[in-house]
Amino acid sequence: MTTERIGPPVIAGEREMLRAFLDFHRATLAMKCDGLADEDLRRQSMPPSTLSLLGLVRHMAEVERAWLDRKSTRLNSSHLG
């Protein structure tokens, strides 16, 4: 599978720029993982690091999920005050 990676625009609105950068970095990580076997994805990069590509994918997913949860909570609670 080939992943298409499109660079973010130089000038754009905040939402468009954020989405473009997220898509660009997601595609970059997907390109690094394309064609690798499960064993390769789990292989640690270089001592003393214990990070693997699979670990990086999990980390990035958790960062996005946490950011969206915080943003959503802030937006939902703003109408209460």
C-alpha positions as CSV (number, residue, x, y, z in Angstrom):
1,M,0.0,0.0,0.0
2,T,1.3,3.4,-0.9
3,T,0.5,6.4,1.3
4,E,0.1,9.8,-0.3
5,R,1.8,12.6,1.7
6,I,0.7,16.1,0.8
7,G,2.6,19.0,2.4
8,P,0.6,21.5,4.4
9,P,-0.3,24.8,2.9
10,V,1.9,27.8,3.5
11,I,-1.0,30.1,4.2
12,A,-4.4,28.8,5.5
13,G,-6.9,29.3,8.2
14,E,-6.3,27.8,11.7
15,R,-8.5,24.8,11.2
16,E,-7.3,24.0,7.7
17,M,-3.7,24.4,8.8
18,L,-4.1,22.1,11.8
19,R,-5.9,19.4,9.8
20,A,-3.2,19.7,7.0
21,F,-0.3,19.3,9.5
22,L,-2.1,16.3,11.2
23,D,-2.7,14.6,7.9
24,F,0.9,15.3,6.8
25,H,2.4,13.8,10.0
26,R,0.0,10.9,10.0
27,A,0.9,10.1,6.4
28,T,4.6,10.4,7.3
29,L,4.3,7.8,10.0
30,A,2.1,5.6,7.8
31,M,4.9,5.7,5.1
32,K,7.5,4.6,7.7
33,C,5.3,1.6,8.6
34,D,4.2,0.7,5.0
35,G,5.3,-2.8,4.1
36,L,6.8,-3.7,7.4
37,A,5.9,-7.0,9.1
38,D,4.5,-7.1,12.6
39,E,7.9,-8.1,13.9
40,D,9.6,-5.1,12.3
41,L,7.0,-2.7,13.7
42,R,7.7,-4.0,17.2
43,R,11.5,-3.8,16.9
44,Q,13.1,-1.2,19.1
45,S,14.9,1.5,17.2
46,M,18.2,1.9,19.0
47,P,19.5,1.5,22.5
48,P,18.9,3.1,25.0
49,S,15.5,3.9,23.4
50,T,12.8,1.3,23.8
51,L,10.5,3.0,21.3
52,S,9.3,1.1,18.2
53,L,7.3,2.2,15.3
54,L,4.3,0.5,16.7
55,G,4.9,2.3,20.0
56,L,5.1,5.6,18.1
57,V,1.8,4.9,16.4
58,R,0.2,4.1,19.8
59,H,1.7,7.2,21.3
60,M,0.5,9.5,18.5
61,A,-3.0,8.0,18.7
62,E,-3.1,8.6,22.4
63,V,-1.9,12.2,22.1
64,E,-4.6,13.0,19.5
65,R,-7.2,11.3,21.6
66,A,-6.2,13.2,24.8
67,W,-6.0,16.5,23.0
68,L,-9.5,16.0,21.5
69,D,-10.9,14.9,24.8
70,R,-9.6,18.0,26.5
71,K,-10.7,20.3,23.7
72,S,-14.2,18.6,23.7
73,T,-14.5,18.9,27.5
74,R,-13.5,22.5,27.5
75,L,-16.0,23.3,24.7
76,N,-18.8,21.3,26.4
77,S,-18.2,22.9,29.8
78,S,-18.0,26.5,28.5
79,H,-21.8,26.7,28.0
80,L,-22.3,25.8,31.7
81,G,-20.5,28.8,33.1
